[in-house]
């Protein structure tokens, strides 16, 4: 046993005596604020949005006490944290725990052994994280964790030392979507009137932002490709409103509805600009800046660029990768990236741009990278320089000479992080499908996960686990599992997130379904999409419209684990499943305090 523990700690690169307990208190309240200039009710964590940073060193234990002082039930999911051996701390209502009702408190205790880098926490009841219940988690890598810094500094010891110092506290760069209405009000419109809530009011960066009103010409130019994709996928024509929102009534109908009053997509009230503060990052003479980029949005992915600057992508989803030097970075929903930015000499302000990547809307939000002395004044409202790489739709001005991040090539830096070879013990097939205007399924038979599951006895210890969206196929600890995901939706990219595990993306295509019943069959037939050598290692990844992805993971974490689309309104209207993994091995260990809570 002693030899086994010593070997395990060596593999995880965590000193056996270094771990400590990091205690946090997260107080959830409601207020009425205007982060982008328009007042609305919003939720706060410890009086702020986004919530406070939860940080630790690799191998530490985190103890976070959540006090629910809201008028709605709540759970907190620590996104990307595997909850190794503590699946009851995963925060999925009706799956791994009962909801925390108003006036109640719940303590989340879990280890960070074997994990480092960027994560985040968010509400997992309804879509309440889009109302403000979201915040960052950062785990500093162990001292002996291999790092790729020498690859980008070319062995310059001083520069490498700077990056090692910056990694202890990277600058926060969190993108989040924002709406005029609460998520419950939006959900009500969705189910009552059949309106697809395919547009947002805008983005916030670190909780800050403003509404700008670009010209119709600018929106149309940035959205030309969107219109083409929409028309090819639906056979319908459309146009954008003043918020850059695509009119979807041609395909969704909205019969007999006052679209303007309800602000359905394409019928938003006219854009009204605001002058609220944007986020500013001051260089202060540093030769490098390091940013912790987290997409905390609930609806849309984004493209990130920094005018006049390169970005080195160092980590994705809590894993060091083979570094990529880029000028544009796709940031998927729920995904996290650690980037290093080499700075320059001189003065000036440079825009940090997040542009919406989705078909339904053309919009962006900016922050500032400033070489000037810190000041209370904001730079000009809308910058235009010769070093802008993308428009407000994320389209590159010079695509032939502008390097963008290649997700497919983002292999882990540590060579040991490779997928198991050979056939998997289990293969599960999912079909991503829009079954109606406002319902989304991922089960082959079209079953939808009911939102009422949030109030059911958690499947982790329920007597009856036979739900139509539960996958119970006898997965045992140590088994290799392949998830084959075909997206038959012609327009929407669905960002799929697996709880409790990271996975290797061993096949993907933007053009066609997988076409095989197993990976073994695909290999035997010489499939050109299979990559078992150096695939990306993620916990969330997008399935392109009309395409496929295949995820491979090791069932090393017994529990009941959600697998779902991270577009919140898709999750709420059915696009989710629960994969059961060796429940018999974990149920005797579930604390009575969790079951009786």
N, C-alpha and C positions, 0 to 999 in steps of 0.2 A: 504493500500500500504506500509506504514512504517513497519507494522508487517511482511509483506511478505519479504521485503528487509532484515530486521534483521534476519529472519529465514533462508533465502538463504545464507547470510554471515556466519551464524553459521554452516550450513551444509558443507560449503566449507572450514571451518577452516581457514579463512583469516580475519585478523583484518580489520575493515572497514576503518580505517584512515591510514593504513601503506603503501598503494600503492604509487609508484612514476613512472615517465616516464623515461625509459632507452633509450637513443638515440644512434644509431650506424650508421656509414657510411660504406658501403661495395662497394669498387671500383674494378670492374672486368676488368682485363687486361690480355694480352697474353705475353709469354716470351719463351725462348728456354733454357731449363735446363736439368740436368741429376741427378734426385734424387736417382737413383739406379746405376749410372755409365754410362748410355747410354742417350745421348742427344736426345731430341725431343721437339716439340712445346707443350706447356701446358698452361692452364689457371690458373690465380691466383686471390685471393681475398685479397685486400690490400697488394699485393706484396708477398703473402705467400700461401703455400699449406701444410696442410689444412688451411682454412680461420681462422680468429681470433674468439675467444670465444665470443659468445653473452650470457650474463648472467643477471640474475634478481632474485628478491625474489618473492615467490609465491604471486600472486595478482597484481604484477606490470604490467604496460603497456610497451610494446616494440615498439619502432619506429625505423625502419631500412630503411635507404635510399640507394637504389641500383643504382649505376652509371654504365651503360653498355658501357665500352670502348672497347668491343670486336667487331669483324666483323660478328657476328652471333646474332640472336635474343636470348632473355634470359627471364626466370622467375625464382623466388626463392620460393621453397616450404619449409616451416618450419615443418619438418617431425615429426608427433606425436602431434603437437600443434593443438588443436581442432578448432581454429578460431571461438570460440563461439560467434555467432552474427555478425561475419565479414567474411562470406564465400568468399567474393570478395578478401580476402587477402591470399587465400590458395595457389596461385602460380601455378595453373594447366592451361596451355595455352589452349584456346579453350573451357575451362570448366568454370573457375572462373575469368579469366582475359585475356586481350590481351597481347601478348608478348612485352617485352621491347626491342625495336629495337636499333641497334648501335647508340650511341650518346645520347640516352634517359636516363632518371632517373625515378624511381618509388619509392614511400614511402609505406612501409608495416607497418601498425599500428594495433596492436592486444593486447588483454589482456591475462594474464596468470592465471586469477582467476580459482581456482579449480585444477590447474596443478602444478606439482613440479617434480624435478628430471632431467633426462637426455633426451635430444632431439638433433636434428641436422638440419641444413639447407643445401639444395642442389639444383642445377639446375633441372628444370623439363621440359626443352626443349631438345628433342633428348636424347643423353646420355652424355651431356656435363659435368655432375658432375664427370664422370670418367676421364675427362681431367683436373680436378682440382677445379671445383666450388662446394666445399663442406666444411662444418665446423661445430663445435659443438655449442649447446645451452644447458645451465645449469641453472635450476631454483631451488634456495635453498628453502627447505621446510619451511612452516610457523612454528613459534615456538611451537604452540600447535598441530601440526600435529603428530599423534602417530607414534612412531618409534620402530623397533624390536630389538634395540641394546642390551637391557638387556638379550635377549634370547641367545645371543652369548657370552656375557661377564659374564653370570651367576650372574648378579647383582653386579658385581665389579664396584663401582661408578667411580673409576679412569679410568678404561678401557672404560666405557660408555662415560665419559667426553671426552676422546681422540677421540672417533668416532664422537661425536657431533661436535668437533672442525674440524676434517678432512672433514666432509661433506660440509663445507663451500667452500672448494676448492679441490675436489678430483683430483688425478693425471690423466692426459689425457692418454688414451690407445686406440687409434683409429686405426683400421685395414682397409686398403683400397687396392683395386686391382690396378694394373698398367700394361699398355701395351706399346709395341714399337710404335704402330701407334695411331693416333688420333681416337676418336670414330667415326667421320664421315668417315674416311678411312676404318675402320672396317665395318661400316654399308654398305658402297659401295660394298665391297667384298661380303658381305652377300647377297645383293639383285641382284648384277650383276652376281655372279658366283654360288650362292646357297650354300655358305660355312657357316656352323654353327660355329660361333666364340666361340667354347666351351673351349678355353684355354686362360690363361692370361700369361703375361711375368713374373709375380710374385706379391708379396704383398709389401706394405709399412706400417710401423708402425709410426704414427705421421708424415708421410711424409718422413720417412727415411727407408733405407733398402739396401741390396746388393744382387747381384746374386751369388748364390753358385751352384756348379755342383756336386751333389752326384753321386755315382756310379750307373751303371745300375742295379746292384744287390740290392742296397738299394731302388731304385725306384720300382723295380719289387716286392720286399718283401712287401713294404708298400702298393702296389697297387694290391696285389693278390685278395683281396676281391672285388675290383673295377672291375677287369676283369671278375670275376664270375657273378657279378650283370649285367654287360654289356652283357655278352653272354646269360644269362638267359632271359634278357629283349628283346634282338634283334635277337638271334640265330646266331650271327656272332662272329668271333674271332678277337682279336686285340692285340696291344702291345703299349708300351710307348716309346716316344723319350727321348732325353737327358734333356729336360725341364720337364719331367714327364707328358707329354701331350699324351692323348690316341688317337691313329689313328682311326678316325671315317669314313674313306673312304669306309670301308666295308659296311656301312649302308647308307652313304650319297652320295657316288659315286664320285662326282667332275669330271665328264667325260670330258676328253680332256683338263684338266687344269694342268698347271705346278705347282704342289703342293708345291714344295720346294720354288719356287720364291714367291708364295703367302703366304707361311707359314701357310698352312691349318693345322688343328689339327692333330698332329702326324707327321708333316713334317716341324717342326720348324728348323731353322738353328742351328748348334751345339751350345750347351751351352757355354758361355764365362763368367767366373767368374769376379766379380768386388770387389773392396775393399773400397766402400763408407761406411760412418759411419752408425752405428745402434743407436737406441735410448737407453739411459742408465738412469735408475732410481736409485738414491742413497738413501739408508735407513737412513743414518745419525742418527742412534741411536734410531729411533722411534720404539715403540713396535707394532704399526700397520701401515699398508699402506692402503689407500683407492684409488681405481681406478674407473674412469668413462670409461667403455668399450663400444665403439660404432662400429658396423660393418657398415662402410661407403662404402663397396664394391658394385659394380654394377653387379657382376656375380656369386660369390661363397660365401657360408657360410664357417665358420671355426670352428675348435676346439681349445680352449685356455687351456693351462696348464702352471704352473710355477714350474720348477724343484725344488723338495725338499720342497714345500710349499702347504699348504691348502688354499682354497679360500672360503670365506663366501659370497654367493650371497644374496644381501639385497634388490635390486630393479630390476625390469624388466619393460621396456617400461614406465618409469615414475610412477611406483607404488611399494610401499613397499610390499614385499612378506613374507610368512613364511620362514625364512632363511634356506638355505641349505648349508651344509659344504661339499665341493667337491674338487676333484683334477683335474677335467676336466669340461669345460663349453662350450656347443654348442652355438655359436653366429650366429644367423640367419641374413640374409640380412636386413639392416635397423633397427635392434633391438639394444636396449641399456640396459646395465647392470651396476649397482653399486655393486662393490665387495670390501670386506675388507680382507686383508691378514695379519695374525699374523706373525711377524718377529721372528728372532732367534738371538742368540749371535754369535760373531765371524766374520771372514772375508770371502771373496770369492765372486764369480760372479755366478749367477744362470740365466739360460735362461728362458725368457718368450716366449713361443712358440705358434704361430698361424699356424695350419695345415689346408690345404684345405679339406673340407668335401665332395666335389662333386665327382661323378663317373669319370668325364672326365679328371681329373688331380691330380697328386700327387706332391704337393709342399708345402713349409712352409716358414715363415719368423720369425725371432726372434728379441727380444730386450733383455735388461739386467736388472736384479735386483741385485744391487751391494752393498755389505757390506764394500767395500774398500773406501778409501778417494777419493773424486772426482779427476779425472785426465784427461788429454787431450788424452791419449792413449785408444785404444779399446781393449777389451778382445780378447781371441783367436777366430779364425774364426768360428769353428764349435765345440761346446762343447759336451763332452760325460761324464756323471757322472752316479753314481749308483742311482740317484734320478730322472731319466727321466721317465715320466709316459706314454708318447705317442710317436709314431714314426712320420715321416714326412707326413704320410697319416692320422694322427689322430687316428690310431689304438692303443688301450691300450695294454701295455706289460703284464699287470696282470689284466685282466678285472674282475676277480672274487673278487679282493681285492682293486679295485680302484673305488671310488665313482665318478660318473659323474652326471652332473646336470639333474634333471628330470623336463622337461618343463610341463608335465601333472600335476605334483604335486605342481606347483608354484602358490598356491592360494594367493590372496591378504592378507596382514597382518590385515587390517581393516575389521572387520566382516561385516560392513555395505555395503561393495563393493560386493554385490551378485546380480545375475541375477534375473529379474522378473520371477515369477513362472507362470504356466498355459500356455495356447496357445498364440502364437504370432498373431498379427493382419495381418502380411504379411509374406509370405515365398517366397524367391527368390532362384531359383536353377541355379547353374553354373556348367559347365562341362569343366575341364581343358584338352585341347587336342592339340596335335601337328598336324596341318592340312597339313603341308608339311615340307620339311627340314628346311625352314626358315620362317615359319609362325605359330603363336600360337594363339589359340582362347580360350575364357572362356564362350562364349555364347552357349546355348544348340543347337542353329541352326547353329553354326559354324561361325557366323559373326565376322569379324576382325575390330577393331578400326583403321581407317586409320591415318597414321602419319600426313596427311594434316589437321586433326582436330586442330592441334596446331595453324593454321593460320585462323581458322573460327571464326565467332562471338561467344563469350562465351555462352555456354548453360544456364548459370545463368540468362541471360537476353535476349537470342535469341528469336525471334518470333517463329521459328520452332525448336523444340527439338526432332523431330522424327528421330533420328539417329538409325541405326540397333544395336548399342551397348549402347543405352540409355534405362534405366529401369524406366518407368514412370507408377506406379501402384497406385497412390493416397495416398502415405505415408503422414500422418499428424503428427504434433508435438505431442509427447507423445506416439505414436504407438510403439509397440515392433516388431522388424524385425528379422527374422531368415534367414541367408544365408547358404544354403546347397551347399557345394562345393565337387564334385566328381572329382578326378584326375585320368583320364584314361591313362595318360602317363606312360609307364612301367618302365622308367628309372629316370626321372627328378622330384625332389622335387621342387614345385613352392611356393615361399614365398609370401603370399598374404597380401597386405597392404590396409587398408581402411582409406580414408581421413575423417577428421571432427569428428571422433568418436573413442572411445575405445570399445572393444567388449569382451564378455565372450566366451571362447572356450568350448562349452557345449557337444561336441561329436567329437571324432577322432578315426581313425583306420589306421594303416599302411598296412592293408591287404585287405580291402574290401570297396566297396562303401557304402553309407548310407542306401540305400534300402527302404526308406520310403519317402512319399511325403511331410510329415510335421513332426515336432518334436512331436506334440501331438499324431500322429499315432504311432511313435516309442515308446513313453512312454506307450501307451495303449497296445502295443504288447510286452512289457517287454524288450526292447532293453538294452543290457548290457553296451553300450557305452555312454549313456546319463548321464551327470553330471550337475545337476542344483543346487547342494549344495555348492561346493567350487571349481569351475573351474578357470583356469587362466584368467587373465584380461589383454588384449593385444591390440595393434593396428596393429600388423603384426604377421603372424604365417604361418608355412609351411604346405602344403598339400602333404603328402607322395605319392610316385609313387604307383598307384593302390589302393590308400586309399581315405579317405575323412576327411573333417573337417566341423563342423557346428559352425557358429558364431551367437551369439545373441547380439543385441544392442538396445538401446532406441533411438528413433528418436527425439532427443532433440536439434537439430541444423539444422534449415531449410537451404537448399542450394542445390547445385549440387556437388556431391562428387564422386571423382574417386575411383574405387576399381580395383586393378591391381596386376599383378605379379611384384615383385621388381627386377627380373633379367632384366636389362635394355633392352637387345636385344629382349627379349620376349615382353616387353611393346611396343617397337618400331615397332614390326611386328604383333601387333594385340591383345595381351592378356590383355585387359583392358575393363572396362565398366564404365558408369556413372549412379549413382543412384540419382534420383531426390527426394527431400524431401521438401514438403510444400512450393513450390516456390512462391505461391500467398502470403504467409505470409512474405517473405523476400524481394521480388522485390521492394516494395515501399520504402525500406530503403537503397537501393543501392545508394551510392553517385554518383552524376552526374559526378564528376571528374574521377571516375573509368570507367564509361561507355564511357565517351568522351575521355579517354586517348588514 
